[in-house]
Amino acid sequence: MGISQINIETVEVKLAESEEEIRAAQRLRYRVFYEEYKAQPTEEMARERRDMDEYDSVADHLIVVDRSIKDPQDRIVGTYRLLRREEADKHGQFYTSSEYDIGQLMKNGKNLLELGRSCVLADYRTRPIMQLLWEGLTEYMQEHDTGMLFGCASLYGTDIDNLAEQLSYLHHYHLAPEKVRPRALDKLFTNMNLIPKSEIDERKAFKALPPLIKGYLRVGCTIGEGAVVDHQFNTTDVCIVLPMDQFAERYRNHYARKIDQKSKKPMTEDDASPKEGSSAAASIR
């Protein structure tokens, strides 16, 4: 299916309501992470063709469903994994804690929500679909009185020299305030301050970032200290942080209006035409 064949009126965003829907989301993640982006699966993942870990059972799964697809197994075309603090505490920790010291976030008193395992099927990587995901995410945050978002976001590749300008740009221009700044664990820490600020072409560096990370920066996200190279996923990770009182007002109001209006009329292509093109991909794990 090509982008021109997608009817946005048949696409909806909702929380997964069954084990079957969660498994379908895991199969989508496998297609994107392992088949498209060449991550290295475990034997179990390869056998079942699903991306899965222990956090799936304690998280909520936001899914984008295209009702026009005949096979129910293939209707999920996008997903986000959402892990609230109360569930992470029961489990033992957040996924992000395997890469970052998030102590500053844990003691700030705000309701935390970890974003993870985000991916969208290639043909659906358009602004309308990403907007649907953000509408669903905003509605979820409102329902659970979320005070802060965070998660591990990915740049593709593990060659730090090739990513030096992007990492340095994030470090110099978007470093999180110290009171909420995660830091890569010492054993995994990769310095992001590789190029002096004065030598960075700000526009060029921003343009080179993965589309989803650009989106996070636009709504007000900041970045933790240090990157983490993940050879299994063939990525270099950074930690994004967004206190909800820093959520850019124009975006917050926009998504709130969409939530209020969605029961009145369906979203059309005119509501949000593609901005980044079809290159947007899974960028947050």
C-alpha positions as CSV (number, residue, x, y, z in Angstrom):
1,M,0.0,0.0,0.0
2,G,1.3,3.4,-0.9
3,I,0.8,6.7,1.1
4,S,-1.7,7.9,-1.5
5,Q,-3.9,4.9,-0.9
6,I,-4.3,5.4,2.9
7,N,-7.7,6.7,3.9
8,I,-7.2,8.6,7.1
9,E,-10.9,8.2,7.9
10,T,-10.5,4.5,8.5
11,V,-7.6,4.9,10.9
12,E,-8.1,5.3,14.6
13,V,-5.9,5.4,17.7
14,K,-6.8,3.5,20.9
15,L,-5.4,1.4,23.7
16,A,-4.9,-2.3,23.1
17,E,-7.7,-4.1,24.7
18,S,-6.7,-7.7,24.4
19,E,-3.7,-10.0,24.4
20,E,-4.2,-10.5,20.6
21,E,-3.8,-6.8,20.0
22,I,-0.7,-6.6,22.2
23,R,0.8,-9.5,20.2
24,A,0.0,-7.8,16.9
25,A,1.8,-4.6,18.2
26,Q,4.8,-6.8,19.1
27,R,4.8,-8.2,15.5
28,L,4.7,-4.7,14.1
29,R,7.7,-3.8,16.3
30,Y,9.5,-6.8,15.0
31,R,8.9,-5.8,11.4
32,V,10.2,-2.3,12.0
33,F,13.1,-2.9,14.4
34,Y,14.4,-6.2,13.3
35,E,13.4,-6.6,9.6
36,E,13.6,-3.0,8.5
37,Y,16.3,-1.6,10.8
38,K,18.3,-4.8,11.3
39,A,18.3,-5.1,15.0
40,Q,19.5,-8.4,16.4
41,P,16.6,-10.5,17.8
42,T,16.9,-13.2,20.4
43,E,16.1,-16.8,19.3
44,E,12.6,-16.5,20.8
45,M,11.9,-13.3,19.1
46,A,13.1,-14.6,15.7
47,R,11.0,-17.8,16.2
48,E,7.8,-15.9,17.0
49,R,8.6,-12.8,14.9
50,R,7.7,-10.6,17.8
51,D,9.6,-7.9,19.7
52,M,8.9,-8.5,23.4
53,D,10.3,-8.0,26.8
54,E,9.2,-8.1,30.4
55,Y,7.8,-4.6,30.4
56,D,5.1,-5.4,27.9
57,S,3.0,-7.1,30.6
58,V,3.0,-4.0,32.9
59,A,2.6,-1.3,30.3
60,D,-0.3,0.0,28.3
61,H,-0.1,-0.2,24.5
62,L,-1.3,2.7,22.4
63,I,-2.1,1.4,18.9
64,V,-3.0,2.9,15.5
65,V,-5.5,0.7,13.7
66,D,-6.4,0.8,10.1
67,R,-9.9,-0.7,9.8
68,S,-9.7,-0.9,6.0
69,I,-7.2,-3.7,6.2
70,K,-9.0,-7.1,5.9
71,D,-6.7,-9.2,8.0
72,P,-7.1,-8.3,11.7
73,Q,-3.6,-9.5,12.3
74,D,-2.3,-6.7,10.1
75,R,-4.5,-3.8,11.1
76,I,-2.1,-2.3,13.7
77,V,0.1,0.1,11.8
78,G,1.6,2.1,14.7
79,T,2.2,1.8,18.4
80,Y,3.6,3.4,21.6
81,R,4.3,1.6,24.8
82,L,3.2,3.6,27.8
83,L,4.6,2.8,31.3
84,R,3.3,4.7,34.3
85,R,5.3,5.1,37.5
86,E,2.9,3.1,39.6
87,E,3.2,0.1,37.3
88,A,7.0,0.5,37.0
89,D,7.3,0.6,40.8
90,K,5.4,-2.7,41.0
91,H,7.7,-4.2,38.3
92,G,10.9,-2.9,39.9
93,Q,12.1,-0.2,37.5
94,F,11.5,1.7,34.2
95,Y,13.1,0.4,31.0
96,T,15.1,3.6,30.8
97,S,16.8,2.7,34.0
98,S,18.8,0.1,32.2
99,E,20.6,2.9,30.3
100,Y,20.2,6.0,32.4
101,D,20.3,7.2,36.0
102,I,16.8,8.8,36.3
103,G,17.1,9.5,40.0
104,Q,16.4,13.2,39.4
105,L,13.2,12.4,37.7
106,M,12.1,9.9,40.3
107,K,12.3,12.4,43.2
108,N,10.7,15.4,41.5
109,G,7.2,14.5,42.7
110,K,5.5,14.6,39.3
111,N,3.5,11.6,37.8
112,L,6.0,10.0,35.4
113,L,5.1,8.4,32.1
114,E,7.8,6.5,30.1
115,L,7.4,6.4,26.3
116,G,8.8,3.4,24.7
117,R,8.9,1.0,21.7
118,S,7.4,3.6,19.3
119,C,7.1,2.6,15.7
120,V,5.0,3.1,12.6
121,L,4.7,1.0,9.5
122,A,6.6,2.6,6.6
123,D,3.6,3.5,4.4
124,Y,2.0,5.2,7.4
125,R,4.8,7.5,8.4
126,T,2.9,10.7,7.6
127,R,2.1,13.7,9.7
128,P,-1.6,12.7,10.0
129,I,-0.7,9.4,11.6
130,M,1.9,10.9,13.9
131,Q,-0.8,13.4,14.9
132,L,-3.2,10.7,15.7
133,L,-0.6,9.1,18.0
134,W,0.0,12.4,19.8
135,E,-3.8,12.9,20.2
136,G,-4.0,9.5,21.8
137,L,-1.0,10.2,23.9
138,T,-2.3,13.6,25.1
139,E,-5.7,12.0,26.0
140,Y,-3.9,9.3,28.0
141,M,-1.8,11.9,29.8
142,Q,-4.9,13.9,30.7
143,E,-6.6,10.8,32.0
144,H,-3.7,9.8,34.2
145,D,-2.7,13.4,35.3
146,T,0.8,12.9,33.8
147,G,3.4,15.5,35.1
148,M,6.4,14.4,33.0
149,L,7.2,12.3,30.0
150,F,10.6,10.7,29.4
151,G,12.1,7.8,27.4
152,C,15.1,6.6,25.3
153,A,15.1,8.1,21.8
154,S,17.3,6.7,19.1
155,L,19.6,8.0,16.4
156,Y,20.3,5.2,13.8
157,G,23.8,3.8,13.7
158,T,26.5,3.2,16.2
159,D,29.4,5.2,14.6
160,I,29.7,8.2,17.0
161,D,31.9,10.1,14.5
162,N,29.1,10.1,12.0
163,L,26.6,11.3,14.7
164,A,29.0,13.8,16.3
165,E,27.2,16.9,15.0
166,Q,23.7,15.7,15.9
167,L,24.8,14.6,19.4
168,S,26.7,17.8,20.0
169,Y,23.8,19.9,18.8
170,L,21.5,18.1,21.2
171,H,24.0,18.6,24.1
172,H,24.6,22.3,23.4
173,Y,21.1,23.4,22.5
174,H,18.7,21.1,24.3
175,L,20.3,19.8,27.5
176,A,17.7,19.2,30.2
177,P,17.8,21.4,33.3
178,E,20.0,19.9,36.0
179,K,17.1,19.3,38.4
180,V,15.5,16.8,36.0
181,R,18.5,15.7,33.9
182,P,19.0,12.0,33.5
183,R,22.6,10.8,33.0
184,A,23.8,7.8,31.0
185,L,25.1,5.1,33.4
186,D,28.9,5.3,33.8
187,K,29.5,1.9,32.2
188,L,27.5,3.0,29.1
189,F,28.3,6.7,29.0
190,T,29.2,8.2,25.6
191,N,30.2,11.8,25.6
192,M,27.9,14.0,23.5
193,N,30.0,17.2,23.7
194,L,32.1,16.3,20.7
195,I,32.1,19.6,18.7
196,P,32.2,23.1,20.1
197,K,29.0,25.0,20.0
198,S,30.5,27.7,17.9
199,E,31.3,25.2,15.1
200,I,27.9,23.7,14.8
201,D,25.6,24.6,11.9
202,E,22.4,24.6,14.0
203,R,20.0,24.4,11.0
204,K,21.9,21.6,9.4
205,A,22.2,19.6,12.6
206,F,18.5,19.8,13.4
207,K,17.6,18.8,9.9
208,A,19.8,15.7,10.2
209,L,18.0,14.4,13.3
210,P,15.4,11.5,13.1
211,P,12.0,13.0,12.4
212,L,10.5,11.8,15.7
213,I,13.3,13.4,17.7
214,K,12.6,16.7,15.8
215,G,9.0,16.3,16.8
216,Y,9.9,15.9,20.5
217,L,12.1,19.0,20.4
218,R,9.3,21.0,18.8
219,V,6.9,20.3,21.6
220,G,9.5,21.2,24.2
221,C,11.5,18.1,25.1
222,T,15.1,18.4,26.4
223,I,17.9,15.8,26.5
224,G,19.7,14.0,29.2
225,E,23.5,14.0,29.6
226,G,25.4,11.4,27.6
227,A,24.4,9.0,24.9
228,V,24.3,5.1,25.0
229,V,25.4,2.9,22.1
230,D,23.0,0.0,21.6
231,H,24.6,-2.6,19.3
232,Q,21.6,-4.9,19.5
233,F,19.3,-2.3,18.0
234,N,22.0,-0.6,15.9
235,T,21.2,2.7,17.5
236,T,22.7,5.4,19.6
237,D,20.3,6.4,22.3
238,V,19.6,9.7,24.1
239,C,17.1,10.3,26.9
240,I,14.3,12.8,26.3
241,V,12.5,14.6,29.1
242,L,9.3,16.7,28.9
243,P,7.7,18.3,32.0
244,M,4.1,18.8,31.1
245,D,4.3,22.5,32.2
246,Q,7.0,22.8,29.4
247,F,4.8,21.2,26.7
248,A,4.7,23.9,24.1
249,E,1.4,25.7,24.5
250,R,0.5,25.8,20.8
251,Y,0.9,22.0,20.6
252,R,-0.9,21.3,23.9
253,N,-3.8,23.4,22.9
254,H,-3.9,21.9,19.4
255,Y,-4.0,18.3,20.6
256,A,-6.6,19.2,23.3
257,R,-8.8,20.7,20.6
258,K,-8.4,17.6,18.4
259,I,-9.5,15.4,21.3
260,D,-12.6,17.5,21.9
261,Q,-13.5,17.5,18.2
262,K,-12.8,13.9,17.3
263,S,-16.3,12.7,18.2
264,K,-17.8,15.5,16.0
265,K,-15.9,14.9,12.7
266,P,-13.3,12.6,11.3
267,M,-9.8,13.9,10.7
268,T,-8.9,14.4,7.1
269,E,-5.7,14.9,5.1
270,D,-6.3,18.6,5.1
271,D,-6.1,18.7,8.9
272,A,-2.4,17.8,8.9
273,S,-0.5,17.2,5.7
274,P,2.8,15.4,5.8
275,K,5.7,17.6,7.0
276,E,8.7,15.3,7.3
277,G,7.8,13.0,4.4
278,S,7.8,9.2,4.7
279,S,11.2,8.9,6.5
280,A,9.8,9.1,10.0
281,A,10.5,5.9,11.8
282,A,10.6,4.3,15.2
283,S,12.8,6.5,17.3
284,I,12.0,5.9,20.8
285,R,12.3,2.6,22.6
